[in-house]
């Protein structure tokens, strides 16, 4: 019996072991599917068309406040409200998500006009949209 040798590599981001067929090369790095998707799909927070589209969709669907959000989005929103604001790093740590996923979740909440960024003396905080 002859065993076929398959080359393997590790994902440059998360370090998981990959077979050659499960690896994706991007910008000279070997990535797993999850890390490739995460690195390639950033949602823009400051996107007037996305805000307008989301606003129209939510109005037509009769959605208000946190209605229609995922459980994660609701939890992030509640966390921000309960603290009067939170840094993105705090959100990532609290919910065990990556910086990119935190950015994406912020962008989606921003499109719903539920949260926004606010500069404070010690950095940028995500705060409820109605906070001045």
Backbone as JSON Lines, residues from 0, in Angstrom:
{"i":0,"aa":"X","n":[0.84,-1.17,0.0],"ca":[0.0,0.0,0.0],"c":[0.89,1.24,0.0]}
{"i":1,"aa":"X","n":[0.62,2.13,-0.92],"ca":[1.39,3.36,-1.03],"c":[0.57,4.5,-0.47]}
{"i":2,"aa":"X","n":[1.16,5.26,0.44],"ca":[0.47,6.41,1.01],"c":[0.78,7.64,0.19]}
{"i":3,"aa":"X","n":[-0.26,8.38,-0.13],"ca":[-0.04,9.62,-0.84],"c":[0.38,10.67,0.17]}
{"i":4,"aa":"X","n":[1.38,11.43,-0.22],"ca":[1.82,12.51,0.65],"c":[1.1,13.78,0.22]}
{"i":5,"aa":"X","n":[0.52,14.43,1.17],"ca":[-0.11,15.71,0.89],"c":[0.67,16.76,1.66]}
{"i":6,"aa":"X","n":[0.98,17.83,0.98],"ca":[1.69,18.89,1.67],"c":[0.7,19.67,2.51]}
{"i":7,"aa":"X","n":[1.16,20.16,3.61],"ca":[0.29,20.95,4.46],"c":[1.0,22.24,4.82]}
{"i":8,"aa":"X","n":[0.22,23.18,5.23],"ca":[0.74,24.48,5.63],"c":[-0.12,24.98,6.77]}
{"i":9,"aa":"X","n":[0.31,26.05,7.37],"ca":[-0.46,26.67,8.43],"c":[-0.99,28.01,7.94]}
{"i":10,"aa":"X","n":[-2.19,28.35,8.36],"ca":[-2.77,29.65,8.01],"c":[-1.91,30.74,8.63]}
{"i":11,"aa":"X","n":[-1.58,31.75,7.84],"ca":[-0.73,32.85,8.3],"c":[-1.41,33.71,9.37]}
{"i":12,"aa":"X","n":[-2.73,33.64,9.47],"ca":[-3.44,34.48,10.43],"c":[-3.75,33.71,11.72]}
{"i":13,"aa":"X","n":[-4.46,32.6,11.61],"ca":[-4.89,31.88,12.82],"c":[-4.0,30.7,13.18]}
{"i":14,"aa":"X","n":[-3.15,30.27,12.24],"ca":[-2.21,29.19,12.52],"c":[-2.75,27.79,12.38]}
{"i":15,"aa":"X","n":[-4.01,27.64,11.96],"ca":[-4.56,26.29,11.83],"c":[-3.86,25.55,10.69]}
{"i":16,"aa":"X","n":[-3.77,24.23,10.84],"ca":[-3.13,23.4,9.82],"c":[-4.06,23.22,8.63]}
{"i":17,"aa":"X","n":[-3.5,23.32,7.43],"ca":[-4.3,23.23,6.21],"c":[-3.67,22.25,5.25]}
{"i":18,"aa":"X","n":[-4.51,21.52,4.56],"ca":[-4.02,20.72,3.44],"c":[-3.87,21.67,2.26]}
{"i":19,"aa":"X","n":[-3.15,21.25,1.26],"ca":[-2.94,22.11,0.09],"c":[-4.27,22.48,-0.56]}
{"i":20,"aa":"X","n":[-5.19,21.53,-0.62],"ca":[-6.48,21.81,-1.27],"c":[-7.37,22.74,-0.46]}
{"i":21,"aa":"X","n":[-7.12,22.87,0.84],"ca":[-7.93,23.76,1.68],"c":[-7.31,25.12,1.9]}
{"i":22,"aa":"X","n":[-6.16,25.37,1.31],"ca":[-5.48,26.64,1.52],"c":[-5.76,27.6,0.38]}
{"i":23,"aa":"X","n":[-5.76,28.88,0.71],"ca":[-5.99,29.94,-0.26],"c":[-4.81,30.9,-0.16]}
{"i":24,"aa":"X","n":[-4.24,31.24,-1.3],"ca":[-3.13,32.19,-1.29],"c":[-3.65,33.58,-1.61]}
{"i":25,"aa":"X","n":[-3.3,34.53,-0.76],"ca":[-3.7,35.93,-0.97],"c":[-2.54,36.82,-0.56]}
{"i":26,"aa":"X","n":[-2.1,37.64,-1.49],"ca":[-1.0,38.57,-1.23],"c":[0.23,37.87,-0.67]}
{"i":27,"aa":"X","n":[0.52,36.69,-1.21],"ca":[1.71,35.95,-0.8],"c":[1.58,35.2,0.51]}
{"i":28,"aa":"X","n":[0.4,35.19,1.11],"ca":[0.17,34.48,2.36],"c":[-0.78,33.31,2.13]}
{"i":29,"aa":"X","n":[-0.58,32.25,2.89],"ca":[-1.49,31.11,2.86],"c":[-2.51,31.31,3.97]}
{"i":30,"aa":"X","n":[-3.8,31.24,3.59],"ca":[-4.88,31.47,4.55],"c":[-5.9,30.34,4.51]}
{"i":31,"aa":"X","n":[-6.57,30.13,5.63],"ca":[-7.71,29.22,5.66],"c":[-8.91,29.98,5.09]}
{"i":32,"aa":"X","n":[-9.99,29.28,4.82],"ca":[-11.17,29.91,4.22],"c":[-11.74,31.01,5.1]}
{"i":33,"aa":"X","n":[-11.84,30.76,6.41],"ca":[-12.41,31.76,7.32],"c":[-11.59,33.04,7.34]}
{"i":34,"aa":"X","n":[-10.27,32.91,7.43],"ca":[-9.4,34.09,7.47],"c":[-9.4,34.82,6.14]}
{"i":35,"aa":"X","n":[-9.49,34.06,5.04],"ca":[-9.57,34.69,3.72],"c":[-10.84,35.53,3.61]}
{"i":36,"aa":"X","n":[-11.97,34.95,4.01],"ca":[-13.24,35.68,3.94],"c":[-13.19,36.91,4.82]}
{"i":37,"aa":"X","n":[-12.69,36.75,6.04],"ca":[-12.63,37.88,6.95],"c":[-11.73,39.0,6.41]}
{"i":38,"aa":"X","n":[-10.62,38.63,5.78],"ca":[-9.71,39.65,5.26],"c":[-10.24,40.33,4.01]}
{"i":39,"aa":"X","n":[-11.2,39.71,3.36],"ca":[-11.69,40.23,2.09],"c":[-13.03,40.96,2.18]}
{"i":40,"aa":"X","n":[-13.7,40.88,3.3],"ca":[-15.06,41.41,3.38],"c":[-15.21,42.44,4.49]}
{"i":41,"aa":"X","n":[-14.75,43.64,4.22],"ca":[-14.9,44.72,5.19],"c":[-16.08,45.58,4.77]}
{"i":42,"aa":"X","n":[-16.99,45.79,5.68],"ca":[-18.15,46.63,5.43],"c":[-17.77,48.06,5.81]}
{"i":43,"aa":"X","n":[-18.06,49.01,4.95],"ca":[-17.73,50.4,5.2],"c":[-18.76,51.04,6.13]}
{"i":44,"aa":"X","n":[-18.3,51.64,7.22],"ca":[-19.2,52.28,8.17],"c":[-19.78,53.58,7.61]}
{"i":45,"aa":"X","n":[-18.95,54.37,6.96],"ca":[-19.38,55.66,6.42],"c":[-19.81,55.48,4.97]}
{"i":46,"aa":"X","n":[-21.01,55.01,4.79],"ca":[-21.54,54.73,3.46],"c":[-22.97,55.26,3.4]}
{"i":47,"aa":"X","n":[-23.13,56.48,2.86],"ca":[-24.47,57.09,2.83],"c":[-25.52,56.25,2.12]}
{"i":48,"aa":"X","n":[-25.15,55.53,1.07],"ca":[-26.11,54.69,0.36],"c":[-26.55,53.51,1.22]}
{"i":49,"aa":"X","n":[-25.62,52.96,1.96],"ca":[-25.98,51.85,2.86],"c":[-26.92,52.32,3.95]}
{"i":50,"aa":"X","n":[-26.65,53.52,4.49],"ca":[-27.52,54.07,5.53],"c":[-28.92,54.3,4.96]}
{"i":51,"aa":"X","n":[-28.98,54.9,3.78],"ca":[-30.28,55.17,3.15],"c":[-31.04,53.87,2.86]}
{"i":52,"aa":"X","n":[-30.33,52.89,2.29],"ca":[-30.95,51.6,1.97],"c":[-31.47,50.91,3.22]}
{"i":53,"aa":"X","n":[-30.64,50.9,4.26],"ca":[-31.03,50.25,5.51],"c":[-32.22,50.96,6.13]}
{"i":54,"aa":"X","n":[-32.22,52.3,6.08],"ca":[-33.31,53.07,6.65],"c":[-34.63,52.76,5.93]}
{"i":55,"aa":"X","n":[-34.6,52.74,4.6],"ca":[-35.79,52.43,3.82],"c":[-36.27,51.0,4.11]}
{"i":56,"aa":"X","n":[-35.33,50.05,4.12],"ca":[-35.68,48.66,4.4],"c":[-36.34,48.52,5.77]}
{"i":57,"aa":"X","n":[-35.72,49.13,6.79],"ca":[-36.24,49.0,8.15],"c":[-37.62,49.65,8.28]}
{"i":58,"aa":"X","n":[-37.81,50.81,7.63],"ca":[-39.11,51.48,7.67],"c":[-40.18,50.61,7.01]}
{"i":59,"aa":"X","n":[-39.87,50.08,5.83],"ca":[-40.84,49.26,5.1],"c":[-41.15,47.97,5.86]}
{"i":60,"aa":"X","n":[-40.18,47.44,6.59],"ca":[-40.39,46.21,7.36],"c":[-41.01,46.5,8.73]}
{"i":61,"aa":"X","n":[-41.14,47.78,9.07],"ca":[-41.71,48.14,10.36],"c":[-40.77,47.87,11.53]}
{"i":62,"aa":"X","n":[-39.47,47.88,11.28],"ca":[-38.49,47.58,12.32],"c":[-38.05,48.86,13.03]}
{"i":63,"aa":"X","n":[-38.01,48.79,14.36],"ca":[-37.57,49.92,15.16],"c":[-36.54,49.43,16.17]}
{"i":64,"aa":"X","n":[-35.66,50.32,16.57],"ca":[-34.67,49.99,17.58],"c":[-33.83,48.79,17.17]}
{"i":65,"aa":"X","n":[-33.75,47.81,18.04],"ca":[-32.92,46.63,17.77],"c":[-33.67,45.51,17.06]}
{"i":66,"aa":"X","n":[-34.92,45.74,16.69],"ca":[-35.67,44.72,15.96],"c":[-34.96,44.41,14.64]}
{"i":67,"aa":"X","n":[-34.86,43.14,14.32],"ca":[-34.25,42.72,13.06],"c":[-32.74,42.53,13.14]}
{"i":68,"aa":"X","n":[-32.13,42.83,14.28],"ca":[-30.69,42.63,14.43],"c":[-30.41,41.19,14.83]}
{"i":69,"aa":"X","n":[-29.17,40.76,14.6],"ca":[-28.76,39.45,15.08],"c":[-28.59,39.52,16.6]}
{"i":70,"aa":"X","n":[-28.5,38.37,17.24],"ca":[-28.28,38.34,18.69],"c":[-26.98,39.03,19.05]}
{"i":71,"aa":"X","n":[-25.93,38.83,18.25],"ca":[-24.65,39.48,18.51],"c":[-24.78,40.99,18.4]}
{"i":72,"aa":"X","n":[-25.45,41.47,17.37],"ca":[-25.63,42.91,17.2],"c":[-26.41,43.52,18.36]}
{"i":73,"aa":"X","n":[-27.45,42.82,18.81],"ca":[-28.23,43.3,19.95],"c":[-27.36,43.35,21.2]}
{"i":74,"aa":"X","n":[-26.56,42.31,21.41],"ca":[-25.7,42.27,22.59],"c":[-24.65,43.38,22.55]}
{"i":75,"aa":"X","n":[-24.08,43.62,21.4],"ca":[-23.09,44.7,21.27],"c":[-23.76,46.04,21.54]}
{"i":76,"aa":"X","n":[-24.92,46.25,20.96],"ca":[-25.66,47.5,21.17],"c":[-25.97,47.69,22.66]}
{"i":77,"aa":"X","n":[-26.48,46.66,23.3],"ca":[-26.81,46.75,24.73],"c":[-25.57,47.03,25.57]}
{"i":78,"aa":"X","n":[-24.45,46.42,25.21],"ca":[-23.18,46.66,25.91],"c":[-22.77,48.12,25.78]}
{"i":79,"aa":"X","n":[-22.86,48.67,24.58],"ca":[-22.49,50.07,24.35],"c":[-23.4,50.99,25.15]}
{"i":80,"aa":"X","n":[-24.71,50.74,25.11],"ca":[-25.68,51.58,25.82],"c":[-25.44,51.49,27.33]}
{"i":81,"aa":"X","n":[-25.22,50.29,27.85],"ca":[-25.07,50.11,29.3],"c":[-23.84,50.83,29.85]}
{"i":82,"aa":"X","n":[-22.84,51.02,29.02],"ca":[-21.61,51.68,29.46],"c":[-21.51,53.13,29.02]}
{"i":83,"aa":"X","n":[-22.46,53.59,28.25],"ca":[-22.39,54.95,27.74],"c":[-21.34,55.1,26.66]}
{"i":84,"aa":"X","n":[-20.89,53.98,26.12],"ca":[-19.88,53.97,25.06],"c":[-18.83,52.91,25.35]}
{"i":85,"aa":"X","n":[-18.2,52.42,24.3],"ca":[-17.15,51.41,24.45],"c":[-16.2,51.51,23.28]}
{"i":86,"aa":"X","n":[-14.94,51.22,23.55],"ca":[-13.94,51.18,22.48],"c":[-14.11,49.87,21.71]}
{"i":87,"aa":"X","n":[-13.7,49.89,20.45],"ca":[-13.81,48.69,19.61],"c":[-13.04,47.52,20.22]}
{"i":88,"aa":"X","n":[-11.89,47.81,20.81],"ca":[-11.08,46.76,21.42],"c":[-11.82,46.09,22.57]}
{"i":89,"aa":"X","n":[-12.55,46.88,23.35],"ca":[-13.34,46.34,24.46],"c":[-14.45,45.43,23.95]}
{"i":90,"aa":"X","n":[-15.07,45.83,22.85],"ca":[-16.14,45.03,22.26],"c":[-15.59,43.71,21.74]}
{"i":91,"aa":"X","n":[-14.46,43.78,21.04],"ca":[-13.84,42.57,20.5],"c":[-13.51,41.59,21.63]}
{"i":92,"aa":"X","n":[-12.95,42.11,22.7],"ca":[-12.57,41.24,23.83],"c":[-13.81,40.68,24.53]}
{"i":93,"aa":"X","n":[-14.79,41.51,24.77],"ca":[-16.01,41.09,25.48],"c":[-16.74,39.97,24.73]}
{"i":94,"aa":"X","n":[-16.8,40.08,23.38],"ca":[-17.58,39.13,22.6],"c":[-16.73,38.09,21.88]}
{"i":95,"aa":"X","n":[-15.42,38.13,22.08],"ca":[-14.54,37.13,21.49],"c":[-14.54,37.15,19.97]}
{"i":96,"aa":"X","n":[-14.58,38.35,19.4],"ca":[-14.57,38.48,17.95],"c":[-13.33,39.25,17.5]}
{"i":97,"aa":"X","n":[-12.99,39.1,16.26],"ca":[-11.79,39.75,15.72],"c":[-12.03,41.25,15.54]}
{"i":98,"aa":"X","n":[-10.94,41.96,15.33],"ca":[-11.05,43.4,15.06],"c":[-11.85,43.65,13.8]}
{"i":99,"aa":"X","n":[-11.66,42.83,12.77],"ca":[-12.39,43.0,11.51],"c":[-13.88,42.76,11.73]}
{"i":100,"aa":"X","n":[-14.23,41.72,12.47],"ca":[-15.65,41.44,12.74],"c":[-16.26,42.56,13.58]}
{"i":101,"aa":"X","n":[-15.49,43.13,14.51],"ca":[-15.97,44.26,15.29],"c":[-16.27,45.44,14.38]}
{"i":102,"aa":"X","n":[-15.36,45.71,13.44],"ca":[-15.57,46.79,12.47],"c":[-16.84,46.54,11.65]}
{"i":103,"aa":"X","n":[-17.02,45.31,11.19],"ca":[-18.21,44.98,10.4],"c":[-19.49,45.15,11.2]}
{"i":104,"aa":"X","n":[-19.49,44.7,12.44],"ca":[-20.68,44.83,13.29],"c":[-20.97,46.3,13.56]}
{"i":105,"aa":"X","n":[-19.92,47.09,13.8],"ca":[-20.1,48.53,14.0],"c":[-20.72,49.15,12.75]}
{"i":106,"aa":"X","n":[-20.19,48.8,11.58],"ca":[-20.71,49.36,10.32],"c":[-22.2,49.06,10.16]}
{"i":107,"aa":"X","n":[-22.59,47.83,10.45],"ca":[-24.01,47.46,10.32],"c":[-24.88,48.22,11.31]}
{"i":108,"aa":"X","n":[-24.41,48.38,12.54],"ca":[-25.16,49.15,13.53],"c":[-25.19,50.63,13.16]}
{"i":109,"aa":"X","n":[-24.13,51.11,12.55],"ca":[-24.08,52.5,12.08],"c":[-25.07,52.72,10.94]}
{"i":110,"aa":"X","n":[-25.17,51.76,10.03],"ca":[-26.12,51.86,8.92],"c":[-27.55,51.94,9.45]}
{"i":111,"aa":"X","n":[-27.81,51.3,10.58],"ca":[-29.14,51.34,11.2],"c":[-29.34,52.62,12.03]}
{"i":112,"aa":"X","n":[-28.32,53.45,12.06],"ca":[-28.3,54.66,12.88],"c":[-28.58,54.37,14.35]}
{"i":113,"aa":"X","n":[-27.95,53.28,14.83],"ca":[-28.06,52.92,16.24],"c":[-26.81,53.32,17.02]}
{"i":114,"aa":"X","n":[-25.64,53.27,16.39],"ca":[-24.4,53.68,17.05],"c":[-23.58,54.54,16.09]}
{"i":115,"aa":"X","n":[-22.66,55.27,16.69],"ca":[-21.73,56.11,15.92],"c":[-20.42,56.19,16.69]}
{"i":116,"aa":"X","n":[-19.4,56.7,16.04],"ca":[-18.12,56.92,16.71],"c":[-18.1,58.29,17.36]}
{"i":117,"aa":"X","n":[-17.39,58.38,18.49],"ca":[-17.26,59.65,19.18],"c":[-15.84,59.75,19.74]}
{"i":118,"aa":"X","n":[-15.15,60.84,19.37],"ca":[-13.8,61.06,19.9],"c":[-13.89,61.54,21.34]}
{"i":119,"aa":"X","n":[-13.09,60.9,22.18],"ca":[-12.96,61.32,23.57],"c":[-11.47,61.5,23.85]}
{"i":120,"aa":"X","n":[-11.15,62.02,25.0],"ca":[-9.74,62.3,25.29],"c":[-8.86,61.05,25.23]}
{"i":121,"aa":"X","n":[-9.4,59.89,25.57],"ca":[-8.58,58.67,25.57],"c":[-8.85,57.76,24.38]}
{"i":122,"aa":"X","n":[-9.47,58.28,23.32],"ca":[-9.67,57.47,22.12],"c":[-11.06,57.61,21.54]}
{"i":123,"aa":"X","n":[-11.35,56.75,20.57],"ca":[-12.65,56.76,19.89],"c":[-13.54,55.7,20.53]}
{"i":124,"aa":"X","n":[-14.75,56.11,20.86],"ca":[-15.74,55.23,21.47],"c":[-16.91,55.05,20.52]}
{"i":125,"aa":"X","n":[-17.53,53.89,20.58],"ca":[-18.79,53.68,19.91],"c":[-19.86,54.03,20.93]}
{"i":126,"aa":"X","n":[-20.79,54.9,20.53],"ca":[-21.81,55.4,21.45],"c":[-23.17,55.29,20.78]}
{"i":127,"aa":"X","n":[-24.25,55.31,21.57],"ca":[-25.58,55.32,20.96],"c":[-25.71,56.51,20.01]}
{"i":128,"aa":"X","n":[-26.42,56.33,18.94],"ca":[-26.51,57.33,17.88],"c":[-27.03,58.68,18.37]}
{"i":129,"aa":"X","n":[-27.94,58.66,19.34],"ca":[-28.54,59.92,19.79],"c":[-27.65,60.71,20.75]}
{"i":130,"aa":"X","n":[-26.52,60.17,21.19],"ca":[-25.61,60.87,22.1],"c":[-24.92,62.0,21.34]}
{"i":131,"aa":"X","n":[-24.82,63.14,21.96],"ca":[-24.14,64.3,21.33],"c":[-22.74,64.43,21.85]}
